[in-house]
């Protein structure tokens, strides 16, 4: 097909809320998405933790035997703010380091419902894409 890409996604970064959301369908979709990634042999990169929508994706992907990498701020890893990171954990010092690590470990991005943090991540990555920034 003309214009189609044969690029295979091996690693995908998912942004999403650390709460389950206001609608039960949000969490059901997150729990469904993890096995989809595993079935397609796609590895998950995410912001770490095990709570909410993003926790649902990470747990389901991990249980489906997908490789999972949580990129976590050292300050958040010390407490119970985000829950236990699923899979491998990469601790970083700053939010810029966190976004940079997620950017450099992935081929594509997906956003689930979330709050201000999710919006910030979407805008950050969108800006980098628009400016053709690759770190």
DSSP file (Angstrom, degrees, kcal/mol; ACC not computed):
  #  RESIDUE AA STRUCTURE BP1 BP2  ACC     N-H-->O    O-->H-N    N-H-->O    O-->H-N    TCO  KAPPA ALPHA  PHI   PSI    X-CA   Y-CA   Z-CA
    1    1 A X    >         0   0    0      0, 0.0     3,-1.6     0, 0.0     2,-0.1   0.000 360.0 360.0 360.0 131.1    0.0    0.0    0.0
    2    2 A X  T 3   +     0   0    0      1,-0.3     3,-0.1     3,-0.0     0, 0.0  -0.379 360.0  12.7 -64.3 134.6    1.4    3.4   -1.0
    3    3 A X  T 3  S+     0   0    0      1,-0.3    -1,-0.3    -2,-0.1     2,-0.2   0.397  93.2 130.9  82.7  -3.7    2.4    5.5    2.0
    4    4 A X    <   -     0   0    0     -3,-1.6     2,-0.4     1,-0.0    -1,-0.3  -0.509  51.4-131.9 -83.0 155.1    2.2    2.8    4.5
    5    5 A X        -     0   0    0     -2,-0.2    -1,-0.0    -3,-0.1    -3,-0.0  -0.839  11.6-159.2-107.5 141.5    5.1    2.2    6.9
    6    6 A X        +     0   0    0     -2,-0.4     2,-0.3     2,-0.1    -1,-0.1   0.262  49.3 134.6 -98.6  11.3    6.7   -1.1    7.7
    7    7 A X        -     0   0    0      1,-0.1     2,-0.5     2,-0.0    -2,-0.1  -0.439  46.6-148.7 -63.7 122.5    8.0    0.2   11.0
    8    8 A X        -     0   0    0     -2,-0.3     2,-0.5     2,-0.0    -2,-0.1  -0.838   9.5-133.1 -97.0 127.6    7.4   -2.4   13.7
    9    9 A X        +     0   0    0     -2,-0.5     3,-0.1     1,-0.2    97,-0.0  -0.691  32.3 166.3 -81.3 122.2    6.8   -1.0   17.2
   10   10 A X        +     0   0    0     -2,-0.5    33,-3.3     1,-0.3     2,-0.4   0.715  68.2  31.4-103.6 -31.7    8.9   -2.9   19.7
   11   11 A X  E     -a   43   0A   0     31,-0.2    96,-2.8     2,-0.0    97,-0.9  -0.996  66.2-172.8-132.8 131.2    8.6   -0.5   22.7
   12   12 A X  E     -ab  44 108A   0     31,-2.9    33,-2.6    -2,-0.4     2,-0.5  -0.985  14.7-144.9-128.6 136.5    5.7    1.7   23.5
   13   13 A X  E     -ab  45 109A   0     95,-2.8    97,-2.3    -2,-0.4     2,-0.5  -0.853  15.8-161.2 -98.8 130.5    5.4    4.3   26.2
   14   14 A X  E     - b   0 110A   0     31,-2.1    33,-0.5    -2,-0.5     2,-0.4  -0.955   3.7-165.1-116.3 126.4    2.0    4.7   27.9
   15   15 A X  E     + b   0 111A   0     95,-2.9    97,-3.1    -2,-0.5     2,-0.3  -0.839  28.7 133.2-101.7 144.8    1.0    7.8   29.8
   16   16 A X        -     0   0    0     -2,-0.4    98,-0.3    95,-0.2    97,-0.1  -0.975  51.2 -62.3-179.2 170.9   -2.0    7.7   32.1
   17   17 A X        -     0   0    0     96,-2.4    37,-2.3    -2,-0.3    36,-0.5  -0.258  24.4-142.7 -69.4 148.9   -3.5    8.4   35.4
   18   18 A X  S    S+     0   0    0     34,-0.2     2,-0.3    35,-0.2    34,-0.2   0.197  88.5  69.6 -93.4  14.2   -2.4    7.0   38.7
   19   19 A X  S    S-     0   0    0     32,-0.2    34,-1.7    33,-0.0    35,-0.2  -0.882  94.7-114.0-121.7 161.6   -6.0    6.8   39.7
   20   20 A X        -     0   0    0     -2,-0.3     7,-0.4    32,-0.3     3,-0.2   0.566  55.5-125.0 -74.6  -5.9   -8.6    4.5   38.3
   21   21 A X        -     0   0    0      1,-0.2    -1,-0.2     5,-0.1     6,-0.0  -0.142  25.6 -78.3  85.8 173.3  -10.6    7.3   36.7
   22   22 A X  S    S+     0   0    0     -3,-0.1     2,-0.4     1,-0.0    -1,-0.2   0.664 111.4  60.1 -88.2 -18.2  -14.3    8.2   37.1
   23   23 A X  S >> S-     0   0    0     -3,-0.2     3,-1.4     1,-0.1     4,-0.8  -0.929  74.7-139.2-114.9 135.3  -15.6    5.6   34.8
   24   24 A X  H 3> S+     0   0    0     -2,-0.4     4,-2.1     1,-0.3     5,-0.2   0.781 101.5  67.9 -62.7 -25.1  -15.1    1.8   35.3
   25   25 A X  H 3> S+     0   0    0      1,-0.2     4,-2.4     2,-0.2    -1,-0.3   0.800  90.9  62.3 -65.0 -27.7  -14.6    1.5   31.6
   26   26 A X  H <> S+     0   0    0     -3,-1.4     4,-2.1     2,-0.2    -1,-0.2   0.957 108.5  40.0 -61.2 -49.9  -11.3    3.4   31.9
   27   27 A X  H  X S+     0   0    0     -4,-0.8     4,-2.7    -7,-0.4    -2,-0.2   0.878 113.5  54.6 -68.9 -37.5   -9.8    0.8   34.2
   28   28 A X  H  X S+     0   0    0     -4,-2.1     4,-1.6     1,-0.2    -1,-0.2   0.911 109.9  47.7 -60.7 -41.7  -11.3   -2.1   32.1
   29   29 A X  H  X S+     0   0    0     -4,-2.4     4,-2.2     2,-0.2    -2,-0.2   0.903 111.3  50.0 -66.4 -41.4   -9.6   -0.6   29.0
   30   30 A X  H  X S+     0   0    0     -4,-2.1     4,-1.4     1,-0.2    -2,-0.2   0.922 111.0  49.1 -62.5 -43.9   -6.3   -0.2   30.8
   31   31 A X  H  X S+     0   0    0     -4,-2.7     4,-0.7     1,-0.2    -1,-0.2   0.817 113.3  48.1 -65.1 -30.4   -6.5   -3.8   32.0
   32   32 A X  H  X S+     0   0    0     -4,-1.6     4,-1.2    -5,-0.2    -1,-0.2   0.837 104.5  60.0 -75.9 -35.5   -7.3   -5.0   28.5
   33   33 A X  H  X S+     0   0    0     -4,-2.2     4,-2.1     1,-0.2    -2,-0.2   0.854  94.5  62.9 -66.7 -36.3   -4.5   -3.0   26.9
   34   34 A X  H  X S+     0   0    0     -4,-1.4     4,-2.1     1,-0.2    -1,-0.2   0.934 104.8  44.8 -55.6 -51.3   -1.7   -4.7   28.8
   35   35 A X  H  X S+     0   0    0     -4,-0.7     4,-3.1     1,-0.2    -1,-0.2   0.827 108.3  59.2 -64.4 -29.6   -2.4   -8.2   27.3
   36   36 A X  H  X S+     0   0    0     -4,-1.2     4,-1.6     2,-0.2    -1,-0.2   0.931 107.2  46.8 -62.0 -44.3   -2.7   -6.6   23.9
   37   37 A X  H  <>S+     0   0    0     -4,-2.1     5,-2.9     2,-0.2    -2,-0.2   0.942 113.9  47.4 -60.8 -47.5    0.9   -5.4   24.2
   38   38 A X  H ><5S+     0   0    0     -4,-2.1     3,-1.6     1,-0.2    -2,-0.2   0.912 109.2  53.4 -62.1 -43.6    2.1   -8.7   25.4
   39   39 A X  H 3<5S+     0   0    0     -4,-3.1    -1,-0.2     1,-0.3    -2,-0.2   0.837 111.7  46.1 -60.5 -32.8    0.3  -10.6   22.7
   40   40 A X  T 3<5S-     0   0    0     -4,-1.6    -1,-0.3    -5,-0.2    -2,-0.2   0.327 114.7-117.6 -92.8   7.2    2.0   -8.4   20.1
   41   41 A X  T < 5 +     0   0    0     -3,-1.6     2,-0.5     1,-0.2    -3,-0.2   0.859  63.0 150.9  59.2  37.6    5.4   -8.8   21.8
   42   42 A X      < -     0   0    0     -5,-2.9     2,-0.2    -6,-0.2   -31,-0.2  -0.876  40.7-135.1-102.1 131.7    5.5   -5.0   22.5
   43   43 A X  E     -a   11   0A   0    -33,-3.3   -31,-2.9    -2,-0.5     2,-0.4  -0.594  17.3-129.4 -86.0 146.9    7.5   -3.9   25.6
   44   44 A X  E     -ac  12  68A   0     23,-2.7    25,-2.7    -2,-0.2     2,-0.4  -0.827  20.2-174.9-102.4 132.5    6.0   -1.3   27.9
   45   45 A X  E     +ac  13  69A   0    -33,-2.6   -31,-2.1    -2,-0.4     2,-0.3  -0.989  23.5 151.4-117.9 133.8    7.7    1.8   29.1
   46   46 A X  E     - c   0  70A   0     23,-2.4    25,-3.0    -2,-0.4   -31,-0.1  -0.918  57.9 -89.8-154.0 177.0    5.9    3.9   31.7
   47   47 A X  S    S-     0   0    0    -33,-0.5    26,-0.3    -2,-0.3    23,-0.1   0.339  71.4-112.1 -80.5   7.7    6.3    6.3   34.6
   48   48 A X        +     0   0    0     21,-0.2    -1,-0.2     1,-0.2    37,-0.1  -0.078  66.9  88.3  90.2 170.5    6.4    3.6   37.2
   49   49 A X        -     0   0    0      1,-0.1    37,-0.7    34,-0.1    34,-0.3  -0.216  64.1-112.8  91.1 178.4    4.1    2.5   40.0
   50   50 A X  S    S+     0   0    0     32,-2.2     2,-0.3    35,-0.2    33,-0.2   0.171  72.2 108.1-137.7  16.2    1.2    0.2   40.3
   51   51 A X  S  > S-     0   0    0     31,-1.0     4,-1.8     4,-0.1     3,-0.3  -0.665  71.2 -16.2-101.0 153.8   -1.8    2.5   40.9
   52   52 A X  H  > S-     0   0    0     -2,-0.3     4,-2.1   -34,-0.2   -32,-0.3  -0.084 113.2 -23.1  65.1-152.7   -4.7    3.5   38.8
   53   53 A X  H  > S+     0   0    0    -34,-1.7     4,-2.1   -36,-0.5    -1,-0.2   0.917 139.2  48.4 -63.5 -45.7   -4.9    3.2   35.0
   54   54 A X  H  > S+     0   0    0    -37,-2.3     4,-2.3    -3,-0.3    -1,-0.2   0.852 110.3  52.8 -67.5 -32.3   -1.2    3.1   34.4
   55   55 A X  H  X S+     0   0    0     -4,-1.8     4,-2.7   -38,-0.4     5,-0.3   0.894 106.6  53.5 -65.2 -40.1   -0.8    0.5   37.1
   56   56 A X  H  X S+     0   0    0     -4,-2.1     4,-2.2     2,-0.2    -2,-0.2   0.913 110.8  46.0 -60.1 -44.2   -3.5   -1.6   35.4
   57   57 A X  H  X S+     0   0    0     -4,-2.1     4,-2.7     2,-0.2     5,-0.2   0.941 114.5  47.2 -63.5 -47.5   -1.6   -1.5   32.1
   58   58 A X  H  X S+     0   0    0     -4,-2.3     4,-2.4     2,-0.2    -2,-0.2   0.908 113.7  46.5 -65.6 -42.2    1.7   -2.3   33.7
   59   59 A X  H  X S+     0   0    0     -4,-2.7     4,-2.7     2,-0.2     5,-0.2   0.942 115.1  46.3 -64.1 -47.4    0.4   -5.2   35.8
   60   60 A X  H  X S+     0   0    0     -4,-2.2     4,-1.4    -5,-0.3    -2,-0.2   0.889 114.0  48.1 -65.2 -39.3   -1.5   -6.8   32.9
   61   61 A X  H  <>S+     0   0    0     -4,-2.7     5,-2.7    -5,-0.2    -1,-0.2   0.923 113.1  48.3 -65.7 -43.3    1.4   -6.4   30.4
   62   62 A X  H ><5S+     0   0    0     -4,-2.4     3,-1.8    -5,-0.2    -2,-0.2   0.920 110.4  50.3 -63.2 -45.2    3.8   -7.9   33.0
   63   63 A X  H 3<5S+     0   0    0     -4,-2.7    -1,-0.2     1,-0.3    -2,-0.2   0.789 106.4  56.8 -64.3 -26.9    1.5  -10.8   33.7
   64   64 A X  T 3<5S-     0   0    0     -4,-1.4    -1,-0.3    -5,-0.2    -2,-0.2   0.337 124.0-108.0 -83.9   6.8    1.3  -11.4   29.9
   65   65 A X  T < 5 +     0   0    0     -3,-1.8     2,-0.3     1,-0.3    -3,-0.2   0.719  69.4 147.0  73.0  25.9    5.1  -11.7   29.9
   66   66 A X      < -     0   0    0     -5,-2.7     2,-0.3    -6,-0.1    -1,-0.3  -0.657  57.0-107.4 -81.2 146.6    5.8   -8.4   28.2
   67   67 A X        -     0   0    0     -2,-0.3   -23,-2.7   -29,-0.1     2,-0.4  -0.601  39.9-161.8 -72.4 137.2    9.0   -6.6   29.3
   68   68 A X  E     -c   44   0A   0     -2,-0.3    20,-2.5   -25,-0.2     2,-0.5  -0.986  12.7-172.4-129.4 129.6    8.1   -3.6   31.5
   69   69 A X  E     -cd  45  88A   0    -25,-2.7   -23,-2.4    -2,-0.4     2,-0.5  -0.979   5.7-163.6-123.3 118.7   10.3   -0.7   32.3
   70   70 A X  E     -cd  46  89A   0     18,-3.1    20,-3.0    -2,-0.5     2,-0.7  -0.902   6.1-156.2-101.0 123.9    9.1    1.9   34.9
   71   71 A X  E     + d   0  90A   0    -25,-3.0     2,-0.4    -2,-0.5    20,-0.2  -0.890  25.3 178.8-102.9 111.5   11.0    5.2   34.8
   72   72 A X  E     - d   0  91A   0     18,-2.5    20,-2.6    -2,-0.7     2,-0.3  -0.883  33.6-116.6-123.5 140.3   10.6    6.7   38.3
   73   73 A X  E >>  - d   0  92A   0     -2,-0.4     4,-1.9   -26,-0.3     3,-0.8  -0.557  28.2-129.4 -67.1 135.5   11.8    9.8   40.0
   74   74 A X  H 3> S+     0   0    0     18,-2.9     4,-0.9     1,-0.3    -1,-0.1   0.880 108.9  57.9 -54.3 -39.2   14.1    8.9   42.9
   75   75 A X  H 34 S+     0   0    0     17,-0.3     4,-0.4     1,-0.2    -1,-0.3   0.837 110.1  42.8 -62.9 -33.4   12.0   11.1   45.2
   76   76 A X  H X4 S+     0   0    0     -3,-0.8     3,-0.6     1,-0.2     6,-0.5   0.754 105.0  63.8 -83.1 -25.9    8.8    9.1   44.3
   77   77 A X  H 3< S+     0   0    0     -4,-1.9    -1,-0.2     1,-0.2    -2,-0.2   0.730  93.9  63.5 -70.6 -21.3   10.5    5.7   44.6
   78   78 A X  T 3< S+     0   0    0     -4,-0.9    -1,-0.2    -3,-0.2    -2,-0.2   0.799 105.9  38.9 -75.8 -29.1   11.2    6.2   48.3
   79   79 A X  S <  S-     0   0    0     -3,-0.6     3,-0.3    -4,-0.4     4,-0.1  -0.291  89.8-101.0-110.3-166.6    7.6    6.4   49.4
   80   80 A X  S    S+     0   0    0      1,-0.2     4,-0.1     2,-0.1    -3,-0.1   0.020  81.4 114.3-103.9  24.8    4.2    4.8   48.7
   81   81 A X  S    S+     0   0    0     -5,-0.4    -1,-0.2     1,-0.2    -4,-0.1   0.887  91.2  19.2 -65.1 -40.9    3.0    7.7   46.5
   82   82 A X  S    S-     0   0    0     -6,-0.5   -32,-2.2     1,-0.3   -31,-1.0   0.462 107.0-122.2-110.5  -3.6    2.9    5.7   43.3
   83   83 A X        -     0   0    0    -34,-0.3     2,-0.3   -33,-0.2    -1,-0.3  -0.245  54.8 -33.5  83.5 178.8    2.9    2.1   44.5
   84   84 A X        -     0   0    0    -35,-0.2     2,-0.2   -34,-0.1   -36,-0.0  -0.559  66.5-117.6 -76.8 131.9    5.4   -0.6   43.6
   85   85 A X        -     0   0    0     -2,-0.3     2,-0.4    -8,-0.1   -35,-0.2  -0.484  25.9-132.4 -69.7 137.0    6.9   -0.4   40.2
   86   86 A X        -     0   0    0    -37,-0.7     2,-0.1    -2,-0.2   -16,-0.1  -0.731  67.1 -10.3 -90.9 136.9    6.1   -3.4   38.0
   87   87 A X  S    S-     0   0    0     -2,-0.4   -18,-0.2   -18,-0.1     2,-0.2  -0.451 119.9  -1.1  78.6-149.5    9.0   -5.0   36.1
   88   88 A X  E     -d   69   0A   0    -20,-2.5   -18,-3.1    -2,-0.1     2,-0.5  -0.491  68.6-148.3 -77.0 145.4   12.3   -3.3   35.8
   89   89 A X  E     -d   70   0A   0    -20,-0.2     2,-0.6    -2,-0.2   -18,-0.2  -0.968  11.5-169.0-121.6 129.3   12.8    0.1   37.5
   90   90 A X  E     -d   71   0A   0    -20,-3.0   -18,-2.5    -2,-0.5     2,-0.4  -0.967  14.9-154.3-113.4 115.4   15.0    2.9   36.3
   91   91 A X  E     -d   72   0A   0     -2,-0.6     2,-0.3   -20,-0.2   -18,-0.2  -0.760  14.8-178.2 -94.3 135.4   15.4    5.7   38.8
   92   92 A X  E     -d   73   0A   0    -20,-2.6   -18,-2.9    -2,-0.4   -17,-0.3  -0.844  28.5-132.9-128.4 164.2   16.2    9.2   37.7
   93   93 A X  S    S+     0   0    0     -2,-0.3     2,-0.3   -20,-0.2   -18,-0.2   0.820  80.6  30.2 -89.3 -33.6   16.8   12.5   39.5
   94   94 A X  S  > S-     0   0    0      1,-0.1     4,-2.1   -20,-0.1     5,-0.1  -0.828  74.4-115.5-129.2 163.4   14.7   15.0   37.5
   95   95 A X  H  > S+     0   0    0     -2,-0.3     4,-2.7     2,-0.2     5,-0.2   0.874 118.5  54.2 -63.1 -36.9   11.5   15.2   35.5
   96   96 A X  H  > S+     0   0    0      1,-0.2     4,-2.7     2,-0.2    -1,-0.2   0.929 108.2  48.7 -63.0 -43.7   13.6   16.1   32.4
   97   97 A X  H  > S+     0   0    0      2,-0.2     4,-2.4     1,-0.2    -2,-0.2   0.880 111.2  51.9 -61.5 -37.6   15.7   13.0   33.0
   98   98 A X  H  X S+     0   0    0     -4,-2.1     4,-2.4     2,-0.2    -2,-0.2   0.950 112.7  42.7 -63.9 -50.5   12.5   10.9   33.3
   99   99 A X  H  X S+     0   0    0     -4,-2.7     4,-2.7     1,-0.2    -2,-0.2   0.902 114.3  52.0 -64.3 -40.4   11.0   12.2   30.1
  100  100 A X  H  X S+     0   0    0     -4,-2.7     4,-2.3    -5,-0.2    -1,-0.2   0.909 110.2  48.2 -61.8 -43.7   14.3   11.8   28.3
  101  101 A X  H  X S+     0   0    0     -4,-2.4     4,-1.0     2,-0.2    -2,-0.2   0.917 113.2  47.1 -64.9 -43.6   14.7    8.2   29.5
  102  102 A X  H >< S+     0   0    0     -4,-2.4     3,-0.6     1,-0.2     4,-0.2   0.927 112.7  50.7 -63.1 -43.1   11.1    7.3   28.4
  103  103 A X  H >< S+     0   0    0     -4,-2.7     3,-0.9     1,-0.2    -2,-0.2   0.898 111.9  46.8 -59.4 -43.2   11.7    9.1   25.0
  104  104 A X  H 3< S+     0   0    0     -4,-2.3    -1,-0.2     1,-0.2    -2,-0.2   0.590 110.8  52.0 -80.4 -10.5   15.0    7.2   24.4
  105  105 A X  T << S+     0   0    0     -4,-1.0     2,-0.3    -3,-0.6    -1,-0.2   0.274 104.2  65.1-104.9  10.6   13.5    3.7   25.3
  106  106 A X    <   -     0   0    0     -3,-0.9   -94,-0.2    -4,-0.2     3,-0.1  -0.904  52.9-157.8-139.0 161.2   10.5    3.8   23.1
  107  107 A X  S    S+     0   0    0    -96,-2.8     2,-0.3    -2,-0.3   -95,-0.2   0.595  83.3   8.8-105.6 -19.9    9.2    3.8   19.5
  108  108 A X  E     -b   12   0A   0    -97,-0.9   -95,-2.8     2,-0.0     2,-0.4  -0.966  64.1-132.7-157.8 165.9    5.7    5.3   20.1
  109  109 A X  E     -b   13   0A   0     -2,-0.3     2,-0.3   -97,-0.2   -95,-0.2  -0.959  13.2-175.6-131.0 145.8    3.5    6.9   22.7
  110  110 A X  E     -b   14   0A   0    -97,-2.3   -95,-2.9    -2,-0.4     2,-0.5  -0.993  11.9-151.9-136.7 142.5   -0.1    6.4   23.9
  111  111 A X  E     -b   15   0A   0     -2,-0.3   -95,-0.2   -97,-0.2     2,-0.2  -0.970   6.9-168.3-119.6 131.2   -2.0    8.4   26.4
  112  112 A X        -     0   0    0    -97,-3.1   -58,-0.0    -2,-0.5   -86,-0.0  -0.568  49.8 -65.4 -98.4 170.4   -4.8    7.1   28.6
  113  113 A X  S    S+     0   0    0     -2,-0.2   -96,-2.4   -97,-0.1     2,-0.3  -0.277  76.0 135.9 -55.8 144.6   -7.1    9.3   30.6
  114  114 A X        -     0   0    0    -98,-0.3     2,-0.1   -97,-0.1   -97,-0.0  -0.898  45.3 -95.2-167.3-166.1   -5.2   11.1   33.3
  115  115 A X     >  -     0   0    0     -2,-0.3     4,-2.2   -99,-0.1     5,-0.2  -0.007  67.6 -48.8-108.7-147.6   -4.7   14.4   35.1
  116  116 A X  H  > S+     0   0    0      1,-0.2     4,-2.6     2,-0.2     5,-0.2   0.850 131.7  55.8 -62.5 -36.9   -2.3   17.3   34.8
  117  117 A X  H  > S+     0   0    0      2,-0.2     4,-2.1     1,-0.2    -1,-0.2   0.908 108.5  47.6 -63.0 -41.3    0.8   15.0   34.8
  118  118 A X  H  > S+     0   0    0      2,-0.2     4,-2.4     1,-0.2    -2,-0.2   0.917 111.8  50.2 -65.3 -43.3   -0.5   13.1   31.9
  119  119 A X  H  X S+     0   0    0     -4,-2.2     4,-2.7     1,-0.2     5,-0.2   0.917 109.2  51.9 -60.4 -43.3   -1.3   16.3   30.0
  120  120 A X  H  X S+     0   0    0     -4,-2.6     4,-2.5     1,-0.2    -1,-0.2   0.915 110.0  49.0 -59.9 -43.1    2.2   17.6   30.7
  121  121 A X  H  X S+     0   0    0     -4,-2.1     4,-2.4     2,-0.2     5,-0.3   0.908 111.1  49.7 -63.7 -42.4    3.7   14.4   29.3
  122  122 A X  H  X S+     0   0    0     -4,-2.4     4,-2.6     1,-0.2    -2,-0.2   0.945 114.1  44.5 -61.2 -48.9    1.5   14.6   26.2
  123  123 A X  H  X S+     0   0    0     -4,-2.7     4,-2.4     2,-0.2    -2,-0.2   0.885 112.2  53.1 -65.0 -38.7    2.5   18.2   25.5
  124  124 A X  H  X S+     0   0    0     -4,-2.5     4,-2.2    -5,-0.2    -2,-0.2   0.963 114.5  39.7 -60.4 -53.9    6.2   17.6   26.3
  125  125 A X  H  X S+     0   0    0     -4,-2.4     4,-2.6     1,-0.2    -2,-0.2   0.892 114.5  53.8 -66.0 -40.1    6.4   14.7   23.8
  126  126 A X  H  X S+     0   0    0     -4,-2.6     4,-2.5    -5,-0.3    -1,-0.2   0.905 109.0  49.5 -61.0 -41.2    4.2   16.4   21.2
  127  127 A X  H  X S+     0   0    0     -4,-2.4     4,-2.1     2,-0.2    -2,-0.2   0.926 110.8  49.0 -63.6 -44.8    6.5   19.5   21.3
  128  128 A X  H  <>S+     0   0    0     -4,-2.2     5,-2.9     1,-0.2     4,-0.4   0.907 112.4  48.9 -61.6 -41.1    9.6   17.4   20.9
  129  129 A X  H ><5S+     0   0    0     -4,-2.6     3,-1.0     1,-0.2    -2,-0.2   0.923 110.7  49.7 -64.6 -43.8    8.0   15.6   17.9
  130  130 A X  H 3<5S+     0   0    0     -4,-2.5    -1,-0.2     1,-0.3    -2,-0.2   0.859 114.8  44.4 -63.4 -35.6    7.0   18.9   16.3
  131  131 A X  T 3<5S-     0   0    0     -4,-2.1    -1,-0.3    -5,-0.2    -2,-0.2   0.445 110.4-123.2 -87.8  -0.5   10.5   20.3   16.7
  132  132 A X  T < 5 +     0   0    0     -3,-1.0     2,-0.5    -4,-0.4    -3,-0.2   0.876  50.7 168.1  58.8  40.3   12.1   17.0   15.5
  133  133 A X      < +     0   0    0     -5,-2.9     2,-0.4    -6,-0.2    -1,-0.2  -0.718  13.5 175.4 -86.1 130.1   14.0   16.7   18.7
  134  134 A X              0   0    0     -2,-0.5   -30,-0.0     1,-0.1    -5,-0.0  -0.977 360.0 360.0-133.6 122.9   15.8   13.4   19.4
  135  135 A X              0   0    0     -2,-0.4    -1,-0.1   -35,-0.1   -31,-0.1   0.422 360.0 360.0 -99.7 360.0   17.9   13.2   22.5
